[in-house]
Amino acid sequence: MTYHSGFVAVVGRPNVGKSTLLNRVLGEKILIVSDKPQTTRNKIRCIFTEDNLQVVFLDTPGIHKPQHKLGEQLVQSAVSSLAEVDQAWFVVEPSGSVGTGDLHILELFPEQAHMVLVVNKADTASPAEITRTLDAYLSKYRFKAVFVVSAITGQGVDDLLAYMRLNLPEGPQYYPNDMIIDQPERFVAAEMVREKILELTRDEVPHSTAVVIETMADKGSFVHVLANIYVERESQKGIVIGKQGALLKAIGIAARRDMEALLGGQVHLELWVKVRKGWRNKVLDLKRFGYEKERR
């Protein structure tokens, strides 16, 4: 039996459900999700392995008009994925029309690209709205295939995967069978903390935070994790800590539960909030926080 493998980029505007879709495909929660845009900040490789097939998914940051150096870095990371892949899943919402942001993304793809239109959130739209959406996108680009799915319910996802399997080239196995993400545990732990910040804060605060795991040490009966949460202003620090430390405590409890599920044991999580003024526009800070420009 021949072995097939390849790379699939999952692209689209912020908050269309790219990470939720990949979590559904992988069968477990690996990537953080939020109802806030620009949740994904790194180009993360997720690995989907079967007996005679391995797919490396690239979960990319949402392509948008950047407002700062961090935003520029996120867009560069997403666009750089387009030259590396065997397929690209363009994930959109059933809005009934093609927005300017979507048009911008389509312009990044050459006509010969193996681009698949994935209309997500089908469980939230009427058949008529989905039909209008399909008509609008198909009038703008010659997609290789079209699927209507719901990452929440799983509707249409099996059909999408069946198509993917049939359209990957022969190739080697890139990662071990039991590997599902190409990032170390520290990265995943930091993302778990950041997800809870996204869930529990609002306005500009969640987008102004970065999380760095300073230590992750096995103490025998438990794992000690020390994480710094960086914000841009003193006022944001007070918001993240909350009255008498209540919000920071809630962030820590929720993140610790996820870490214990990840590591399979008890976790002692220590969180500190620090101010790093304007870090999203400082190259050295972006590098320190893991957002430096990726090498091609």
C-alpha positions as a printed NumPy array, in Angstrom:
array([[  0.   ,   0.   ,   0.   ],
       [  1.429,   3.379,  -0.989],
       [  1.866,   6.089,   1.619],
       [  0.42 ,   9.533,   1.031],
       [  1.311,  12.748,   2.827],
       [  1.111,  16.464,   2.37 ],
       [  0.538,  19.922,   3.768],
       [ -2.811,  21.672,   4.076],
       [ -3.099,  25.356,   5.03 ],
       [ -6.24 ,  26.517,   6.789],
       [ -6.695,  30.192,   5.917],
       [ -9.354,  32.851,   6.212],
       [-10.31 ,  36.039,   7.968],
       [-10.177,  36.22 ,  11.774],
       [-12.907,  34.474,  13.754],
       [-14.335,  32.256,  10.991],
       [-13.632,  29.066,  12.972],
       [-10.327,  27.797,  11.561],
       [ -8.994,  26.496,  14.89 ],
       [-12.376,  25.027,  15.847],
       [-12.439,  23.141,  12.543],
       [ -8.956,  21.74 ,  13.107],
       [ -9.823,  20.661,  16.632],
       [-12.776,  18.771,  15.125],
       [-10.539,  17.11 ,  12.529],
       [ -7.943,  16.102,  15.116],
       [-10.591,  14.711,  17.437],
       [ -9.518,  16.686,  20.487],
       [ -8.911,  20.242,  21.608],
       [ -5.371,  21.192,  20.66 ],
       [ -5.754,  24.79 ,  19.468],
       [ -7.25 ,  27.573,  21.533],
       [-10.54 ,  29.007,  20.374],
       [-12.415,  32.157,  21.255],
       [-15.272,  34.286,  19.994],
       [-12.761,  37.126,  19.684],
       [-10.905,  37.689,  16.384],
       [ -7.178,  37.062,  15.916],
       [ -7.051,  34.274,  18.497],
       [ -4.312,  32.387,  16.615],
       [ -0.961,  34.211,  16.637],
       [  1.479,  31.532,  15.471],
       [  1.531,  29.329,  12.409],
       [  0.975,  26.023,  14.188],
       [  1.51 ,  22.651,  12.547],
       [ -1.006,  19.985,  13.567],
       [ -0.44 ,  16.394,  12.51 ],
       [ -3.209,  14.045,  11.356],
       [ -1.996,  10.452,  10.938],
       [ -3.72 ,   7.32 ,   9.667],
       [ -2.368,   3.908,   8.586],
       [ -1.217,   4.985,   5.141],
       [ -1.497,   8.766,   5.334],
       [ -0.176,  11.764,   7.212],
       [ -1.373,  15.339,   6.828],
       [  0.387,  18.349,   8.293],
       [ -2.167,  21.101,   8.835],
       [ -0.999,  24.692,   9.109],
       [ -3.354,  26.648,  11.366],
       [ -2.629,  30.207,  10.307],
       [ -3.431,  33.535,  11.932],
       [ -6.403,  35.299,  10.372],
       [ -5.432,  37.509,   7.445],
       [ -6.425,  41.093,   8.218],
       [ -5.254,  44.685,   7.834],
       [ -2.501,  45.021,  10.468],
       [ -2.584,  47.834,  13.019],
       [  0.84 ,  47.201,  14.603],
       [  4.02 ,  45.162,  14.14 ],
       [  2.457,  42.118,  15.776],
       [ -0.383,  42.307,  13.262],
       [  2.113,  42.608,  10.416],
       [  3.906,  39.533,  11.698],
       [  0.67 ,  37.539,  11.916],
       [ -0.302,  38.368,   8.344],
       [  3.203,  37.562,   7.047],
       [  3.022,  34.194,   8.807],
       [ -0.334,  33.386,   7.223],
       [  0.679,  34.482,   3.716],
       [  3.948,  32.522,   3.863],
       [  1.888,  29.336,   4.242],
       [  0.442,  29.676,   0.776],
       [  3.633,  28.651,  -1.028],
       [  4.205,  25.508,   1.035],
       [  1.04 ,  23.487,   0.711],
       [ -0.63 ,  20.81 ,  -1.38 ],
       [ -4.104,  22.102,  -0.506],
       [ -5.508,  25.272,   1.024],
       [ -8.818,  25.312,   2.864],
       [-10.32 ,  28.789,   2.605],
       [-12.712,  28.983,   5.545],
       [-15.533,  31.537,   5.367],
       [-18.793,  32.302,   7.145],
       [-22.217,  32.029,   5.457],
       [-22.622,  35.783,   5.151],
       [-24.262,  35.783,   1.738],
       [-21.563,  37.93 ,   0.116],
       [-17.805,  38.273,  -0.357],
       [-16.228,  40.948,   1.821],
       [-13.185,  43.036,   0.965],
       [-11.088,  40.988,   3.399],
       [-12.025,  37.781,   1.605],
       [-11.239,  39.321,  -1.771],
       [ -7.81 ,  40.278,  -0.48 ],
       [ -7.127,  36.675,   0.544],
       [ -8.295,  35.332,  -2.827],
       [ -5.886,  37.681,  -4.573],
       [ -3.013,  36.021,  -2.713],
       [ -3.745,  32.665,  -4.337],
       [ -2.755,  31.965,  -7.95 ],
       [ -5.521,  30.441, -10.07 ],
       [ -3.632,  27.135, -10.276],
       [ -3.582,  26.717,  -6.476],
       [ -5.448,  23.725,  -5.056],
       [ -7.893,  25.843,  -3.123],
       [-10.948,  24.39 ,  -1.397],
       [-13.823,  26.611,  -0.271],
       [-15.095,  25.629,   3.182],
       [-18.265,  27.415,   4.289],
       [-18.236,  26.936,   8.061],
       [-20.934,  27.569,  10.682],
       [-23.613,  25.885,   8.581],
       [-25.555,  25.238,  11.783],
       [-26.111,  28.99 ,  12.177],
       [-27.415,  29.801,   8.688],
       [-30.435,  29.066,   6.53 ],
       [-30.138,  27.056,   3.283],
       [-30.918,  30.209,   1.316],
       [-28.097,  32.123,   3.027],
       [-25.653,  29.297,   2.358],
       [-26.689,  29.209,  -1.316],
       [-26.125,  32.958,  -1.65 ],
       [-22.71 ,  32.573,  -0.044],
       [-21.695,  29.769,  -2.413],
       [-22.868,  31.723,  -5.451],
       [-20.961,  34.807,  -4.33 ],
       [-17.638,  33.017,  -3.801],
       [-17.882,  30.812,  -6.882],
       [-18.3  ,  33.948,  -8.981],
       [-14.964,  35.276,  -7.698],
       [-12.641,  32.256,  -7.842],
       [-12.35 ,  28.846,  -9.488],
       [-12.172,  26.572,  -6.444],
       [-11.158,  22.931,  -6.831],
       [-13.943,  21.821,  -4.489],
       [-16.609,  23.272,  -2.198],
       [-17.846,  22.009,   1.181],
       [-20.435,  23.246,   3.642],
       [-19.543,  22.258,   7.204],
       [-20.103,  22.953,  10.853],
       [-17.002,  22.647,  12.994],
       [-19.245,  22.648,  16.073],
       [-21.569,  19.786,  15.095],
       [-19.288,  17.952,  12.671],
       [-21.674,  18.349,   9.726],
       [-19.83 ,  17.879,   6.419],
       [-16.401,  17.395,   7.996],
       [-16.15 ,  13.698,   7.037],
       [-16.828,  14.589,   3.401],
       [-14.127,  17.257,   3.528],
       [-11.637,  14.749,   4.948],
       [-12.552,  12.152,   2.332],
       [-11.782,  14.687,  -0.406],
       [ -8.509,  15.601,   1.27 ],
       [ -7.393,  11.962,   1.403],
       [ -8.094,  11.442,  -2.301],
       [ -6.114,  14.509,  -3.335],
       [ -2.817,  14.192,  -1.49 ],
       [  0.341,  13.029,  -3.293],
       [  2.473,  10.045,  -2.415],
       [  5.051,  11.04 ,   0.153],
       [  6.926,  10.185,   3.355],
       [  5.778,  10.207,   6.968],
       [  7.099,  13.438,   8.472],
       [  6.255,  12.953,  12.162],
       [  5.838,  10.021,  14.602],
       [  2.399,   8.387,  14.803],
       [  1.584,   9.805,  18.241],
       [  2.54 ,  13.417,  17.496],
       [ -0.358,  15.819,  16.922],
       [  1.306,  19.235,  17.258],
       [  4.825,  20.414,  16.456],
       [  5.085,  22.718,  19.457],
       [  6.591,  21.926,  22.885],
       [  4.478,  21.568,  26.012],
       [  5.535,  25.055,  27.147],
       [  3.944,  26.602,  24.072],
       [  0.686,  24.698,  24.568],
       [  0.611,  25.619,  28.264],
       [  1.1  ,  29.314,  27.44 ],
       [ -1.719,  29.143,  24.901],
       [ -3.987,  27.627,  27.559],
       [ -3.4  ,  30.622,  29.804],
       [ -3.94 ,  33.029,  26.917],
       [ -7.207,  31.319,  25.989],
       [ -8.57 ,  31.913,  29.483],
       [ -7.582,  35.572,  29.271],
       [ -9.469,  35.803,  25.97 ],
       [-12.515,  34.231,  27.588],
       [-12.551,  36.351,  30.734],
       [-11.509,  39.817,  29.533],
       [-12.866,  42.145,  26.875],
       [-12.214,  45.184,  24.675],
       [ -8.497,  45.633,  23.896],
       [ -7.177,  43.801,  26.959],
       [ -7.062,  40.24 ,  25.525],
       [ -5.231,  41.38 ,  22.392],
       [ -2.671,  43.314,  24.437],
       [ -1.531,  40.267,  26.411],
       [  1.272,  37.798,  25.838],
       [  2.049,  34.754,  27.966],
       [  5.527,  33.338,  28.546],
       [  6.17 ,  30.117,  30.474],
       [  9.317,  30.872,  32.458],
       [  9.661,  27.437,  34.082],
       [  7.968,  24.052,  33.787],
       [  9.568,  21.687,  36.292],
       [  8.618,  18.127,  37.232],
       [  8.56 ,  17.93 ,  41.032],
       [  7.672,  14.23 ,  41.204],
       [  4.099,  14.342,  42.469],
       [  3.255,  17.487,  40.463],
       [  4.517,  19.82 ,  37.745],
       [  5.316,  23.402,  38.749],
       [  4.554,  25.968,  36.051],
       [  5.555,  29.621,  36.369],
       [  4.011,  31.912,  33.76 ],
       [  4.292,  35.642,  33.181],
       [  1.366,  37.488,  31.628],
       [  2.543,  40.637,  29.842],
       [  0.258,  43.61 ,  29.167],
       [  0.942,  47.016,  27.64 ],
       [ -0.429,  49.36 ,  30.311],
       [ -0.783,  49.542,  34.077],
       [ -4.567,  49.839,  33.725],
       [ -4.61 ,  46.531,  31.842],
       [ -2.598,  44.909,  34.611],
       [ -5.265,  45.88 ,  37.121],
       [ -7.998,  44.475,  34.889],
       [ -6.245,  41.106,  34.449],
       [ -5.598,  40.801,  38.188],
       [ -9.146,  41.866,  39.065],
       [-10.566,  42.963,  42.414],
       [ -8.567,  41.302,  45.175],
       [ -6.972,  39.057,  42.552],
       [-10.276,  37.392,  41.641],
       [ -9.891,  37.425,  37.866],
       [ -6.286,  36.225,  37.894],
       [ -7.351,  33.403,  40.199],
       [-10.137,  32.416,  37.794],
       [ -7.698,  32.452,  34.869],
       [ -5.302,  30.259,  36.831],
       [ -7.922,  27.705,  37.905],
       [ -9.266,  27.247,  34.369],
       [ -5.809,  27.076,  32.754],
       [ -4.554,  24.624,  35.387],
       [ -7.386,  22.209,  34.623],
       [ -6.458,  22.186,  30.944],
       [ -2.77 ,  21.732,  31.753],
       [ -3.536,  18.775,  34.023],
       [ -5.489,  17.149,  31.185],
       [ -2.552,  17.803,  28.831],
       [  0.151,  16.52 ,  31.197],
       [ -1.852,  13.76 ,  32.832],
       [ -1.09 ,  14.8  ,  36.41 ],
       [ -1.287,  17.499,  39.051],
       [ -0.11 ,  20.995,  38.156],
       [  0.813,  23.882,  40.427],
       [  0.377,  27.018,  38.318],
       [  1.888,  30.338,  39.379],
       [  0.854,  33.441,  37.431],
       [  2.394,  36.911,  37.483],
       [  1.198,  39.97 ,  35.547],
       [  3.818,  42.408,  34.245],
       [  3.699,  45.574,  32.149],
       [  5.714,  45.761,  28.929],
       [  4.712,  49.065,  27.366],
       [  3.93 ,  48.881,  23.65 ],
       [  5.321,  45.359,  23.237],
       [  3.246,  44.697,  20.105],
       [  5.29 ,  47.32 ,  18.239],
       [  8.741,  46.316,  19.516],
       [ 10.747,  43.835,  17.455],
       [ 12.787,  42.543,  20.406],
       [  9.665,  41.946,  22.485],
       [  7.963,  40.161,  19.61 ],
       [ 10.982,  37.886,  19.347],
       [ 11.07 ,  37.258,  23.092],
       [  7.383,  36.385,  23.146],
       [  7.723,  33.949,  20.237],
       [  6.422,  36.058,  17.357],
       [  9.633,  36.599,  15.43 ],
       [  9.528,  36.233,  11.688],
       [  9.605,  32.61 ,  10.626],
       [ 12.411,  31.308,   8.447],
       [ 11.297,  29.928,   5.079]])
